[in-house]
Amino acid sequence: MSPIREPTVVGVANFNAAEDAATLRGAMKGFGTDEQTIIDILTSRSNVQRQAISQAFTHEYGRDIIEDLKSELGGHFEDVIIALMLPPAEYLCRELNNCMEGLGTDEQVLVEILCTRTKPEIAEIVDTYERLYNRPLAEHMCSETSGDFRRLLTLIVTSVRQGARDEEAGVDGARAVEAAQQLYDAGEAKWGTDEEIFNKILAHESFAQLRLIFEEYKNISGRTIEQAIKAEIDGELKEALSAIVECVENAPAWFAQRLRGSMQGAGTDDKVLVRVVATRAELDLGAIKREYERLYDKTLESDISQGETSGDYKRALVALLGPA
């Protein structure tokens, strides 16, 4: 069983980068900006197509399209459009860097980006981070986090280099039973919990293998791995391990909950809203929409529309959601 792929943005057929570049140049040139044209083009093209538009724009006009967009747009609308224009790994690296720079670290962003991605995705983030910031992601995280939480995140980003099993490697039933027993022995079966074992297994194994391990765990223990983690572990580590477990079992539901959280309570957490919608649109946003409706009995579009988003910002997000 592979991860659910249900994109809302798939790009357009008969794509012409030079034509799109010319239309976008026209939308930004002269007096006033034609925001609707920018939304129509950029929310319907795939990221690969947007990169081609960016190159055509530079080739044709000697200008950087991202700089031009930044100078014409503002607020959260600008955030959505820039998120779409950057290559996905580069955008996520910028988000990781932002959440660690300055005063305090937003641990939830680290969890959202690093605990929910497959091994190949993490490998690309690790390479891109070092290229962009000239320092290893693991090293930057070590200086900003602590304890078992730090150990887990470090294992996630370093295990991709140490032969961690990738999704294509298939699954191994015997090893799954063995790992499930180790988890049981490290948690429920003893006084106190050996977090190191949880960290090692959940950071190192592929999502497909973890799915099997969690099934075996239930056979051994009689309760789910989620129940064990919630009972045995607390704090940031609990959040991080729970995110891995939930994404192994149903990533769209985890992201639906993340989106709901960003719109609940006083004010909208626009950073989360923009990041999740923009980064999942070509992966599983269709499935996230479905899970959202199942969990909350209302559509994601209605919550975004009735919430605190408005104008071009709202129109861009709704366009990325695709047809209802």
C-alpha positions in Angstrom: 0.0 0.0 0.0 1.6 3.2 -1.1 0.9 6.7 0.3 -2.4 8.1 -0.9 -1.9 10.3 -3.9 -4.8 12.6 -4.7 -3.6 15.9 -5.9 -5.8 18.9 -6.6 -3.1 20.5 -8.9 -1.8 18.4 -11.7 -0.6 21.1 -14.1 -2.0 21.8 -17.6 -1.8 20.0 -20.9 -0.4 22.0 -23.9 1.7 24.0 -21.5 3.7 26.9 -22.9 6.1 28.5 -20.5 7.0 31.5 -22.7 3.3 32.3 -23.2 2.6 32.1 -19.4 5.7 34.2 -18.7 4.4 36.9 -21.2 0.9 36.8 -19.6 2.3 37.1 -16.1 4.6 40.0 -17.2 1.6 41.7 -18.6 -0.3 41.2 -15.4 2.4 42.9 -13.4 3.5 45.6 -15.8 2.2 49.2 -15.9 -0.4 50.6 -13.6 -1.9 48.2 -11.1 -1.6 44.4 -10.9 -4.0 41.8 -12.4 -4.1 39.5 -9.4 -6.8 37.2 -10.9 -4.5 36.3 -13.8 -1.7 35.6 -11.5 -4.0 33.3 -9.4 -5.4 31.6 -12.5 -2.0 30.7 -14.0 0.0 29.8 -10.9 -2.6 27.8 -9.0 -3.3 25.6 -12.0 0.3 24.9 -13.1 2.4 22.1 -11.5 5.6 23.1 -9.7 7.7 21.7 -12.6 5.7 24.0 -15.0 6.2 27.0 -12.6 9.9 26.4 -12.6 9.8 26.5 -16.5 7.8 29.7 -16.4 10.4 31.2 -14.0 13.2 30.3 -16.4 11.3 31.6 -19.5 10.6 34.9 -17.6 14.3 35.4 -16.8 15.3 34.4 -20.4 12.8 36.7 -22.0 12.9 39.7 -19.7 16.1 39.4 -17.8 14.2 39.6 -14.6 13.6 37.3 -11.6 9.8 36.5 -11.5 9.9 35.9 -7.7 11.3 39.4 -7.1 8.7 40.9 -9.5 5.9 39.1 -7.7 7.2 40.2 -4.3 7.2 43.8 -5.4 3.7 43.6 -6.8 1.9 41.5 -4.2 1.7 41.7 -0.4 0.5 40.0 2.8 -0.6 36.4 2.9 -1.5 36.4 -0.8 2.2 37.0 -1.5 3.1 34.1 0.8 0.9 31.7 -1.1 2.3 32.7 -4.5 5.9 32.6 -3.4 5.3 29.2 -1.8 4.0 28.0 -5.2 7.0 29.5 -7.1 9.8 27.9 -5.1 10.8 24.3 -5.7 9.1 22.2 -2.9 12.2 21.2 -1.0 13.6 24.7 -1.1 10.3 26.1 0.2 10.3 23.6 3.1 13.9 24.4 3.9 13.1 28.1 4.2 10.2 27.2 6.5 12.5 25.1 8.6 15.1 27.8 8.8 12.5 30.5 9.7 11.1 28.4 12.5 14.6 28.0 14.1 16.0 31.5 13.5 15.5 34.2 16.0 14.0 33.9 19.5 12.6 30.4 20.3 11.9 27.6 18.0 8.5 26.5 16.7 8.7 22.8 17.4 5.4 22.1 15.7 6.8 23.2 12.4 9.7 20.8 12.8 7.2 18.0 13.5 4.9 19.0 10.6 7.7 19.0 8.1 10.1 16.2 9.3 7.8 13.6 10.9 5.3 13.5 8.0 7.6 13.0 5.1 8.9 9.8 3.5 12.6 8.9 3.4 13.2 10.2 -0.2 11.5 13.5 0.6 13.6 13.9 3.8 16.8 13.1 1.8 16.0 15.9 -0.6 15.3 18.4 2.2 18.6 17.5 3.9 20.6 18.0 0.7 18.8 21.3 -0.1 19.2 22.7 3.4 22.9 22.3 3.3 23.1 23.8 -0.2 21.0 26.8 0.9 22.4 27.6 4.3 25.9 26.0 4.2 25.3 24.1 7.4 23.8 20.7 8.0 20.1 20.6 9.0 20.9 18.2 11.8 23.5 20.6 13.3 21.1 23.5 13.2 18.3 21.5 14.8 20.7 20.2 17.5 21.4 23.8 18.6 17.6 24.6 18.8 16.1 21.5 20.4 16.8 19.2 23.3 16.3 15.8 24.9 14.6 12.9 23.3 12.8 15.2 20.9 16.2 16.3 19.5 17.4 12.7 19.3 14.3 11.7 17.3 14.6 14.6 14.8 18.4 14.0 14.4 17.8 10.3 13.7 15.1 11.2 11.1 17.5 13.5 9.1 20.6 11.4 9.6 19.1 7.9 9.0 18.4 8.7 5.3 22.2 8.7 4.8 22.7 5.5 6.8 20.8 3.0 4.7 17.4 3.6 6.2 14.9 1.5 4.3 13.1 3.5 1.6 9.5 2.9 0.5 10.6 0.9 -2.6 12.5 -1.6 -0.5 9.4 -3.6 0.2 8.4 -4.9 3.7 9.8 -7.6 5.9 7.3 -9.5 8.0 9.8 -11.2 10.3 11.6 -7.9 11.0 8.2 -6.3 11.7 7.4 -8.8 14.4 10.8 -8.4 15.9 10.5 -4.5 16.0 7.0 -4.7 17.4 8.2 -6.9 20.2 11.1 -4.4 20.9 8.6 -1.6 21.1 6.4 -3.6 23.5 9.4 -4.5 25.7 10.5 -0.8 25.7 7.2 0.6 26.8 4.2 -1.3 28.2 6.2 -4.3 29.3 8.5 -2.4 31.7 8.5 0.1 34.4 9.4 3.4 32.7 9.8 3.7 29.0 12.9 3.3 26.8 12.3 6.2 24.4 15.5 5.4 22.6 13.9 2.2 21.1 10.8 4.1 20.0 13.0 6.8 18.4 15.2 4.3 16.6 12.4 2.3 15.1 10.1 5.1 14.2 12.8 7.3 12.7 14.6 4.5 10.8 11.9 2.4 9.1 10.0 3.2 6.0 6.3 4.1 6.3 5.3 0.8 4.6 7.4 -1.2 7.1 6.1 0.8 10.1 2.5 0.1 9.0 3.3 -3.6 9.3 5.1 -3.1 12.7 2.1 -1.3 14.1 -0.2 -4.1 13.0 2.1 -6.6 14.7 2.2 -4.4 17.8 -1.5 -4.6 18.1 -1.4 -8.4 17.9 1.2 -8.5 20.7 -0.1 -5.8 23.0 -3.9 -5.8 22.4 -3.8 -2.0 22.0 -2.6 0.3 19.3 0.8 2.0 19.1 -1.0 5.4 19.4 -2.5 4.3 22.7 0.9 3.2 23.9 2.6 6.4 22.9 -0.1 8.6 24.5 0.1 6.5 27.7 3.9 6.1 27.9 5.4 9.3 26.5 4.8 13.0 27.0 5.7 16.4 25.8 7.2 17.3 22.4 8.4 13.7 21.8 4.8 12.4 22.2 3.6 15.0 19.5 6.4 14.0 17.2 6.0 10.2 17.5 2.2 10.5 17.2 2.6 12.5 14.0 4.8 9.7 12.5 2.2 7.1 13.5 -0.8 9.0 12.2 1.0 9.8 8.9 1.9 6.1 8.5 -1.8 5.2 9.0 -3.5 8.2 7.4 -1.5 11.2 6.4 -4.4 13.1 4.9 -6.3 12.9 8.2 -3.2 14.2 10.1 -3.0 17.2 7.7 -6.7 17.8 8.0 -6.3 18.1 11.7 -3.4 20.4 11.3 -5.4 22.7 9.0 -8.4 22.6 11.4 -6.0 23.6 14.2 -4.7 26.6 12.2 -8.2 28.0 11.8 -9.6 27.3 15.3 -9.5 29.7 18.2 -8.5 33.3 18.1 -7.0 34.3 14.8 -5.8 32.1 11.9 -2.3 30.6 11.9 -1.8 31.7 8.2 1.7 30.2 8.0 0.3 26.7 8.7 -2.6 27.3 6.4 -0.5 28.5 3.5 2.2 25.8 4.0 -0.1 22.8 4.1 -2.3 23.9 1.2 0.6 24.9 -1.0 2.8 21.8 -0.2 0.1 19.2 -0.4 -1.8 20.4 -3.5 0.3 18.2 -5.8 0.3 15.2 -3.4 -2.8 14.5 -1.4 -4.9 17.7 -0.9 -7.9 15.9 -2.5 -7.7 13.2 0.2 -7.1 15.9 2.9 -10.3 17.7 1.8 -12.3 14.4 2.1 -10.8 13.6 5.5 -11.6 17.2 6.7 -15.2 16.8 5.8 -15.4 13.3 7.4 -13.8 14.6 10.6 -15.6 18.0 11.0 -18.8 17.6 9.0 -18.0 20.7 6.9 -15.9 21.3 3.9 -12.3 22.7 4.1 -13.4 25.3 1.5 -16.2 26.6 3.7 -13.9 26.9 6.7 -11.3 28.7 4.7 -14.0 31.0 3.1 -15.8 31.7 6.3 -12.7 32.1 8.3 -10.4 35.1 8.4 -9.0 34.8 4.9 -10.2 37.3 2.4 -9.7 38.8 -1.1 -6.9 37.5 -3.3 -5.5 35.4 -0.5 -8.7 33.5 -0.1 -9.2 33.2 -3.8 -5.7 31.7 -4.2 -6.2 29.1 -1.5 -9.7 28.1 -2.8 -8.2 27.8 -6.3 -5.6 25.4 -5.0 -8.3 23.3 -3.3 -9.7 22.5 -6.8 -13.4 21.8 -7.5 -15.6 20.8 -4.6 
